[in-house]
Amino acid sequence: MGDDDVATNEGLLVAWDTIGDAAMREAIRAFWSSSGDAMAVSDADGLVLLANPAYYQLYGYSPGDVVGQSFAVIFPESERAAAVERYRAVFRGPASTAAFEAVVRRADGSERVVDSRYTFLLRGDRRIAMLSTVRDITESKHLEAELREEVETLEILNRTGQQVAAELDLRALVQTVTDAATTLTGAGFGAFFYNVHDARGEAYTLYTLAGVAAEAFADFPMPRNTAIFGPTFRGEGILRLADVTADPRYGHNAPYAGMPAGHLPVRSYLAVPVVSRSGEVLGGLFFGHPEPGLFTARHERLVVGLAGQAAVAIDNARLVEAVREAVRAREGFLAIAAHELRTPITMLKGTVQLVTRQLRRADFDRDRALVQLGRLEGRIDHLTTLVGDILDVSQLRQGHLGLHQTRLDLVALARDVLAHFAEAPERSPAHELTLDADDQLWLDADPGRLEQVLTNLIANALKYSPEGGEVRCTIRREGDRALLAVRDHGLGIAPEVQGQLFKPFARVDQERAIRGLGLGLYITRELVERHGGAIDLDSAPGEGTVVTIRLPLPEVLAGPGETS
């Protein structure tokens, strides 16, 4: 503290001179100069009288910029008048000390957070100046904010983890994850695009939003596998961009070549794929903000963690749904099986009782009894088929169903099967069975299983065809494949249920009194695929159905003979 500085205020000089001990004055001067805390003395109006070196270092001003000037120079210009009024109120107030936290501005324009503590210098009972001791607490405030943010983050992650672990509804759990991730990243908006499967087994995408109303995206198409979106939907990795509009992959896809008109502005961009334990890409989390450079490596780590939670939760939800579906299928199967087995057994019992009564009569009608026994045999065949289908499904699921392949003529096999149906006593004579094929077409297959496949297809075609309808079987060579198609002109099948038909216990029309366990097409597909073939179905309501099978032909087409 120099004499020139002290001379700037007569009252303060008097107060200083009242310290009579020269050693004490020297000690105070040394403390003043070496203190790590910024200190200043100011008068009743806030004009700075004295300041120590730490004060100049804290604010970046020189003594000429501070001494004799208002202390409020450390505040933004728009706040200075209010700061001076607060200061004057404190100076004239009843309290003997005061403390404040404030955000101040250094000479270079940077901002700091300071803790200021005020003590009055007195002459007698009169306040002649105020001593302010200022400490820079910017870093501690940052640490407090970071700690508070970490605590809040952990609370959100913990709460989200508990919610998604307990949630089995797919849309509810992805909404929970979307909301949490949007909050944690500070994004302007977030979205979770996720894949689901419809009744046909085909995948399509839904989404949840956070930060904006659903109407904000109602008029825009789903994201496509463009250069920007593609890596996420393919599960190739995380994409974090400070400014998506500056990325070389941005803006090259028609028809928008960038953001569609009316789309929310996006500069900062973060996208994280959601991948299941099996490696399947379940969807992606996407975040945007109108300002560039928002998302940090920390945000990325947080979203990756949430994506992992979401993947596990989705896997669990799907597993639970699969179990529920299996239980529903089992219960449905038991109900159908009980009905399908009870009906022919009841009819068998009735026929046996009728024939027994006739045998006991003196006027026994042999021809009538033979007809009834023929019907009895047909019902036994039906029961045998039902039991055989149940056993086949069990063997297929356990992987125990084997094939015994040999070289066979597919055309001859088809003729035999069609002949069997033509001669069946229960078949409606109004159905027309036709075969469109060359003389022969040899392939390697299990004769019994291939006969079962063709029998299932023709039985289904007859079952769903109207009286007088034609069922046509077509066989031809198609490159290195044998093509076998069965066409009917019956009910047809709605697109939304076609994907279910090759699953166990599926039937086209549950409301019609059509017999069957719904296992035929499932077994047929499994047998075809085990022969190395493929099966597909083409149908429309009211236009009939065609089921096509393609089986591999042997490399050398020869006559009959064992091949395996």
C-alpha positions in Angstrom: 0.0 0.0 0.0 1.7 3.2 -1.1 1.3 6.7 0.5 -0.2 8.0 -2.7 -2.9 5.4 -2.6 -3.7 6.2 1.0 -3.9 10.0 0.3 -6.8 9.5 -2.0 -9.2 9.6 0.9 -8.7 11.8 3.9 -11.1 9.9 6.1 -9.4 6.6 5.3 -5.9 8.2 5.9 -7.0 9.4 9.3 -8.3 5.8 10.1 -5.0 4.4 8.9 -2.9 6.8 10.9 -4.8 5.9 14.1 -2.8 2.6 14.0 0.0 3.9 16.1 2.3 0.9 16.0 4.6 1.2 13.0 5.2 -2.6 13.1 1.5 -3.3 12.9 1.1 -0.9 10.0 4.0 -2.8 8.2 2.4 -6.2 8.9 -0.9 -5.0 7.6 0.8 -3.6 4.5 2.5 -6.9 3.8 -0.7 -8.9 4.3 -2.5 -6.5 1.9 0.1 -6.9 -0.8 0.6 -10.7 -0.5 -3.0 -11.9 0.1 -4.3 -14.4 -2.4 -7.8 -12.9 -1.9 -8.7 -9.9 -3.9 -9.3 -6.9 -1.6 -10.5 -3.4 -2.2 -11.6 -0.4 -0.1 -14.4 1.8 -1.5 -16.4 4.7 -0.2 -20.1 5.2 0.5 -20.9 5.7 -3.2 -18.8 2.7 -4.3 -15.8 4.5 -5.6 -12.7 2.3 -5.2 -10.1 3.9 -2.9 -7.6 1.1 -2.6 -7.1 -2.3 -4.2 -4.4 -5.0 -3.7 -2.5 -6.8 -6.4 -4.8 -9.9 -6.2 -7.7 -7.6 -7.1 -6.1 -6.4 -10.2 -5.1 -9.9 -11.2 -8.6 -11.2 -10.6 -10.3 -8.6 -12.8 -7.5 -7.9 -15.2 -7.6 -4.2 -14.7 -4.7 -1.8 -14.0 -4.8 0.6 -10.9 -5.6 3.5 -13.2 -8.7 1.7 -14.4 -9.9 1.0 -10.9 -8.8 3.6 -8.3 -11.2 6.5 -8.2 -13.7 4.6 -10.3 -16.9 2.9 -9.4 -16.5 -0.7 -8.3 -19.3 -1.6 -10.7 -16.9 -1.6 -13.6 -16.6 -5.3 -13.0 -20.3 -5.8 -14.0 -21.8 -5.7 -17.5 -22.8 -2.2 -18.3 -26.5 -3.0 -18.2 -26.2 -4.1 -14.6 -23.9 -1.4 -13.2 -26.6 1.0 -12.0 -28.4 -1.7 -10.1 -25.2 -2.9 -8.6 -24.4 0.6 -7.3 -27.8 0.9 -5.7 -27.4 -2.4 -4.0 -24.0 -1.3 -2.7 -25.3 2.0 -1.3 -28.2 0.1 0.4 -25.8 -2.2 2.1 -23.5 0.7 3.1 -26.4 2.5 4.8 -28.0 -0.6 6.1 -28.0 -1.9 9.7 -25.8 -5.0 9.2 -22.2 -4.7 10.2 -21.1 -7.2 7.5 -22.5 -8.6 4.3 -21.7 -11.4 1.8 -22.7 -11.9 -1.8 -22.2 -14.3 -4.7 -22.2 -12.7 -8.1 -21.2 -13.2 -11.7 -18.7 -10.5 -12.7 -16.9 -9.6 -16.0 -13.1 -9.3 -16.3 -11.4 -6.7 -18.5 -11.1 -9.3 -21.3 -14.8 -9.9 -21.3 -14.7 -13.3 -19.7 -17.0 -14.0 -16.8 -16.2 -15.4 -13.3 -18.2 -16.2 -10.3 -17.0 -14.5 -7.1 -17.9 -14.6 -3.4 -17.6 -11.1 -1.9 -17.6 -10.4 1.8 -17.8 -6.8 3.1 -16.6 -5.2 6.4 -17.0 -1.5 7.3 -14.1 0.7 8.3 -15.1 3.1 11.0 -14.1 6.5 12.4 -15.7 6.5 15.8 -19.2 5.3 15.1 -19.3 6.6 11.6 -18.7 4.3 8.5 -16.1 5.9 6.3 -15.4 3.0 3.9 -16.1 -0.6 3.1 -13.5 -3.3 2.8 -14.4 -6.0 0.3 -12.7 -9.4 0.3 -13.3 -11.3 -3.0 -12.6 -14.9 -3.7 -12.9 -16.5 -7.2 -15.2 -19.5 -6.8 -15.8 -20.2 -10.5 -14.1 -23.6 -10.5 -15.8 -24.7 -7.3 -19.1 -23.6 -8.8 -18.3 -25.6 -12.0 -17.5 -28.6 -9.8 -20.7 -28.2 -7.9 -22.7 -28.0 -11.1 -20.9 -31.0 -12.5 -21.5 -33.0 -9.3 -25.2 -31.9 -9.3 -25.5 -32.9 -12.9 -23.9 -36.3 -12.3 -26.3 -36.9 -9.4 -29.3 -36.0 -11.5 -27.9 -38.1 -14.3 -27.5 -41.1 -12.1 -31.0 -40.6 -10.7 -32.4 -40.5 -14.3 -30.4 -43.5 -15.4 -31.5 -45.5 -12.3 -35.1 -44.5 -12.6 -35.1 -45.2 -16.4 -33.4 -48.6 -15.8 -36.0 -49.6 -13.3 -38.9 -48.4 -15.5 -37.7 -50.2 -18.7 -36.8 -53.3 -16.8 -40.4 -53.5 -15.4 -42.1 -52.4 -18.7 -43.2 -55.0 -21.2 -45.2 -52.7 -23.5 -42.8 -52.0 -26.3 -44.0 -48.5 -27.1 -44.1 -47.4 -23.5 -40.5 -48.6 -22.8 -39.1 -46.9 -25.9 -40.9 -43.7 -25.0 -39.3 -43.8 -21.5 -35.9 -44.2 -23.0 -36.5 -41.4 -25.5 -37.6 -39.0 -22.8 -34.6 -39.8 -20.6 -32.0 -39.6 -23.3 -33.4 -36.2 -24.6 -33.3 -34.8 -21.0 -29.7 -36.1 -20.4 -28.3 -34.7 -23.7 -30.1 -31.4 -23.5 -31.3 -32.0 -27.1 -33.9 -29.8 -28.7 -35.8 -33.0 -29.6 -35.2 -36.7 -29.6 -36.7 -39.7 -31.4 -36.5 -43.5 -31.2 -37.1 -45.2 -34.4 -37.7 -48.9 -33.8 -38.6 -52.0 -35.8 -41.7 -54.1 -35.3 -43.3 -57.0 -37.2 -46.8 -57.0 -38.6 -49.2 -60.0 -38.8 -47.4 -61.1 -42.0 -44.1 -61.2 -40.3 -42.9 -58.2 -42.3 -40.8 -55.5 -40.5 -41.8 -51.8 -40.4 -40.7 -48.9 -38.3 -42.5 -46.9 -35.6 -41.2 -44.0 -33.6 -41.5 -42.1 -30.3 -40.7 -38.4 -29.8 -39.5 -36.3 -26.9 -39.2 -32.5 -26.7 -41.7 -31.8 -29.5 -45.3 -32.7 -30.3 -46.0 -35.6 -32.6 -47.5 -33.1 -35.1 -44.0 -31.7 -35.7 -43.1 -34.8 -37.7 -46.6 -35.9 -38.9 -46.0 -34.6 -42.5 -42.6 -36.0 -42.9 -41.6 -39.5 -44.2 -39.7 -42.0 -42.2 -35.9 -41.7 -42.3 -34.3 -43.7 -45.1 -31.0 -45.5 -45.5 -29.3 -42.3 -46.7 -25.6 -41.6 -46.0 -26.5 -39.9 -42.8 -29.2 -42.3 -41.4 -27.9 -45.5 -43.0 -25.0 -46.2 -40.5 -27.4 -46.1 -37.6 -30.1 -48.3 -39.2 -27.4 -50.8 -40.2 -25.9 -50.8 -36.7 -22.5 -49.7 -38.0 -21.7 -47.2 -35.2 -22.4 -43.9 -33.5 -22.6 -40.7 -35.4 -22.0 -37.4 -33.5 -21.8 -34.3 -35.6 -21.2 -30.7 -34.3 -23.0 -29.4 -37.4 -24.8 -31.9 -39.6 -25.3 -29.4 -42.3 -21.6 -29.1 -42.7 -21.0 -32.8 -43.1 -20.1 -33.9 -46.7 -22.8 -36.7 -46.6 -25.6 -34.1 -45.9 -28.0 -32.8 -48.5 -27.5 -35.2 -51.4 -30.7 -37.2 -51.3 -33.7 -36.2 -53.4 -36.3 -34.9 -53.1 -35.3 -32.7 -50.2 -31.6 -32.4 -50.5 -31.4 -31.5 -46.8 -34.1 -30.7 -44.3 -37.7 -30.8 -45.7 -39.5 -27.5 -45.7 -41.0 -27.0 -42.2 -38.7 -29.5 -40.5 -37.4 -28.5 -37.1 -33.9 -26.9 -37.5 -31.1 -29.3 -36.7 -27.4 -28.5 -36.5 -26.1 -30.6 -33.6 -26.8 -34.3 -34.4 -26.3 -37.5 -32.4 -27.5 -41.0 -33.5 -26.9 -44.3 -31.7 -28.0 -47.7 -32.9 -29.9 -50.0 -30.6 -28.7 -53.5 -31.1 -29.9 -56.7 -29.4 -27.8 -59.4 -27.9 -28.2 -61.4 -31.1 -26.8 -58.6 -33.2 -30.2 -57.6 -34.7 -30.6 -53.9 -35.1 -33.7 -53.1 -33.2 -33.8 -49.4 -34.1 -31.9 -46.1 -33.4 -31.9 -43.2 -31.0 -31.7 -39.8 -32.8 -31.2 -36.3 -31.3 -31.0 -32.9 -32.7 -30.5 -29.3 -31.6 -30.7 -26.0 -33.6 -27.4 -24.8 -32.2 -24.1 -26.4 -33.4 -21.6 -28.2 -31.1 -24.1 -29.2 -28.3 -23.4 -32.9 -28.0 -20.3 -34.0 -26.2 -18.5 -37.3 -25.7 -20.2 -37.5 -22.3 -23.6 -37.2 -24.0 -22.6 -39.9 -26.4 -21.6 -42.3 -23.5 -24.9 -41.6 -21.7 -27.0 -42.4 -24.8 -24.9 -45.6 -25.5 -25.7 -46.7 -22.0 -29.4 -46.0 -22.5 -29.4 -47.8 -25.8 -28.0 -50.8 -24.1 -30.7 -50.7 -21.5 -33.3 -50.3 -24.3 -31.9 -53.3 -26.2 -32.1 -55.6 -23.2 -35.6 -54.3 -22.4 -36.8 -54.8 -25.9 -35.3 -58.3 -26.1 -37.1 -59.1 -22.8 -40.4 -57.6 -24.0 -40.2 -59.7 -27.2 -39.3 -62.8 -25.2 -42.2 -62.3 -22.9 -44.5 -61.7 -25.9 -43.2 -64.8 -27.6 -43.9 -66.8 -24.4 -47.4 -65.4 -24.3 -47.9 -66.2 -27.9 -46.7 -69.7 -27.3 -49.1 -70.1 -24.4 -52.0 -68.7 -26.5 -51.0 -71.0 -29.4 -50.8 -74.0 -27.0 -54.2 -73.2 -25.5 -55.7 -72.6 -29.0 -54.2 -75.9 -30.1 -55.6 -77.8 -27.2 -59.0 -76.3 -27.9 -58.9 -77.1 -31.6 -57.4 -80.5 -31.0 -60.0 -81.5 -28.5 -62.7 -80.4 -30.9 -61.1 -82.0 -34.0 -60.5 -85.3 -32.2 -63.8 -85.4 -30.3 -66.0 -84.9 -33.4 -64.7 -87.9 -35.4 -64.5 -90.1 -32.3 -68.2 -89.3 -31.6 -69.0 -90.1 -35.2 -67.0 -93.3 -35.0 -68.8 -94.4 -31.9 -72.2 -93.6 -33.5 -71.3 -95.5 -36.7 -70.1 -98.6 -34.8 -73.3 -98.5 -32.7 -75.4 -98.3 -35.9 -73.6 -101.1 -37.6 -73.8 -103.2 -34.5 -77.6 -102.8 -34.3 -78.0 -103.6 -38.0 -75.9 -106.8 -37.5 -78.4 -108.0 -34.8 -81.4 -107.4 -37.0 -82.9 -110.3 -39.0 -83.2 -108.1 -42.1 -79.5 -107.1 -42.1 -78.6 -104.9 -45.1 -75.1 -105.9 -46.1 -74.6 -103.1 -48.7 -75.7 -100.4 -46.3 -73.3 -101.7 -43.7 -70.5 -101.7 -46.1 -71.2 -98.0 -47.0 -71.2 -97.1 -43.3 -67.9 -99.1 -42.7 -66.4 -97.2 -45.6 -67.3 -93.9 -43.9 -65.9 -95.3 -40.7 -62.6 -96.0 -42.5 -62.5 -92.4 -43.8 -63.0 -91.0 -40.3 -60.2 -93.3 -39.0 -58.0 -91.9 -41.8 -58.8 -88.4 -40.7 -57.9 -89.2 -37.1 -54.7 -90.8 -38.3 -53.8 -87.7 -40.2 -54.5 -85.5 -37.1 -52.4 -87.6 -34.9 -49.7 -87.8 -37.6 -49.6 -84.0 -37.9 -49.2 -83.6 -34.1 -46.3 -86.1 -34.1 -44.7 -84.4 -37.1 -44.7 -81.0 -35.3 -43.2 -82.6 -32.2 -40.4 -84.2 -34.3 -39.8 -81.0 -36.3 -39.4 -79.0 -33.1 -37.0 -81.5 -31.6 -35.1 -81.8 -34.8 -35.8 -85.6 -35.0 -37.6 -85.7 -38.3 -35.3 -87.2 -40.9 -35.6 -87.7 -44.7 -35.1 -90.9 -46.7 -34.4 -89.6 -50.2 -34.5 -91.5 -53.4 -34.8 -90.7 -57.1 -38.5 -90.3 -58.0 -40.8 -89.0 -60.7 -42.7 -85.9 -59.3 -45.3 -86.2 -62.1 -46.1 -89.8 -61.3 -46.3 -88.9 -57.6 -48.8 -86.1 -58.3 -51.0 -88.4 -60.4 -51.2 -90.9 -57.6 -52.1 -88.2 -55.1 -54.8 -86.7 -57.3 -56.2 -90.1 -58.0 -56.5 -90.8 -54.3 -58.5 -87.5 -53.9 -60.7 -88.3 -56.9 -61.6 -91.7 -55.4 -62.1 -90.5 -51.8 -65.8 -91.1 -50.9 -66.1 -87.9 -48.9 -64.9 -85.7 -51.8 -67.4 -83.5 -53.4 -67.9 -84.6 -57.0 -68.4 -81.0 -58.0 -64.7 -80.2 -57.5 -62.6 -80.6 -60.6 -59.0 -81.9 -60.1 -56.6 -81.3 -63.0 -52.9 -81.9 -63.6 -50.8 -79.8 -66.0 -47.4 -81.4 -66.4 -45.0 -83.1 -68.8 -44.6 -86.8 -68.8 -41.9 -87.0 -66.2 -39.7 -84.9 -63.9 -37.2 -86.7 -61.8 -35.7 -85.4 -58.6 -34.3 -86.6 -55.3 -36.7 -86.6 -52.4 -38.4 -88.5 -49.6 -41.4 -90.1 -51.4 -43.6 -90.3 -48.3 -42.8 -86.7 -47.2 -43.2 -85.3 -50.7 -46.6 -87.1 -51.0 -47.5 -85.5 -47.6 -46.6 -82.1 -48.9 -48.7 -82.4 -52.1 -51.6 -84.0 -50.1 -51.6 -81.0 -47.7 -51.7 -78.5 -50.5 -54.5 -80.2 -52.4 -56.5 -80.8 -49.3 -56.3 -77.1 -48.4 -57.2 -76.1 -51.9 -60.3 -78.4 -51.8 -61.2 -77.3 -48.3 -61.4 -73.6 -49.2 -62.8 -74.0 -52.8 -66.5 -73.5 -53.6 -68.6 -76.3 -55.1 -67.8 -76.6 -58.8 -64.3 -75.0 -58.3 -61.2 -76.2 -60.1 -58.1 -77.2 -58.3 -55.2 -77.3 -60.7 -51.7 -78.9 -60.0 -48.9 -77.6 -62.3 -45.5 -79.2 -62.6 -42.7 -78.1 -64.8 -38.9 -77.6 -64.9 -37.7 -74.1 -64.1 -33.9 -73.9 -64.6 -32.3 -76.1 -62.0 -35.5 -76.3 -60.0 -38.7 -78.3 -60.2 -41.7 -76.1 -59.9 -44.9 -77.5 -58.3 -47.9 -75.1 -58.0 -51.4 -75.8 -56.6 -54.0 -73.3 -57.6 -57.6 -72.9 -56.4 -60.4 -70.4 -57.1 -61.7 -70.2 -53.6 -61.9 -67.7 -50.8 -58.5 -66.2 -51.2 -56.5 -64.9 -48.3 -56.2 -61.3 -47.0 -52.7 -59.8 -47.1 -52.6 -59.1 -43.4 -52.9 -62.8 -42.4 -50.8 -64.4 -45.2 -47.6 -64.2 -43.1 -49.2 -66.2 -40.3 -50.3 -69.2 -42.4 -47.0 -71.0 -42.2 -47.0 -70.8 -38.4 -48.5 -73.6 -36.3 -52.2 -73.7 -35.6 -53.0 -71.0 -38.2 -56.2 -71.1 -40.2 -57.5 -68.8 -42.9 -61.0 -68.4 -41.5 -61.6 -69.1 -37.8 -65.3 -68.4 -38.1 -66.1 -70.9 -40.7 -66.7 -74.5 -39.7 -63.6 -75.8 -41.5 -61.9 -78.8 -40.0 -58.2 -79.0 -39.2 -55.6 -78.1 -36.6 -53.9 -75.5 -38.7 -50.7 -77.5 -38.9 -50.7 -78.5 -42.6 -48.9 -75.5 -44.1 -46.4 -75.3 -41.2 -45.4 -78.9 -41.7 -45.4 -78.4 -45.5 -43.0 -75.5 -45.3 -40.7 -77.3 -42.9 -40.6 -80.4 -45.2 -40.0 -78.3 -48.3 -37.1 -76.4 -46.7 -35.6 -79.6 -45.4 -35.5 -80.8 -49.0 -33.5 -77.6 -49.9 -36.6 -76.0 -51.5 -38.7 -72.9 -51.0 -42.4 -72.2 -50.8 -44.4 -69.1 -51.4 -48.0 -68.1 -51.5 -49.9 -65.6 -53.8 -53.5 -64.8 -52.9 -56.1 -62.1 -52.8 -59.6 -62.2 -51.2 -62.1 -63.5 -53.7 -59.5 -64.5 -56.3 -58.3 -67.8 -55.0 -54.8 -68.9 -53.9 -51.7 -70.4 -55.6 -49.0 -72.1 -53.5 -45.8 -72.6 -55.3 -43.0 -75.0 -54.3 -39.5 -75.0 -55.9 -37.3 -78.0 -55.3 -33.7 -78.5 -56.4 -33.1 -80.9 -59.4 -30.2 -83.3 -59.4 -27.2 -82.3 -61.4 -27.7 -85.2 -63.8 -31.3 -86.0 -64.6 -31.5 -89.7 -65.0 -34.0 -92.5 -64.6 -35.1 -94.0 -61.3 -32.6 -95.3 -58.8 -31.4 -95.0 -55.2 -29.4 -91.8 -54.5 -29.2 -91.8 -50.8 
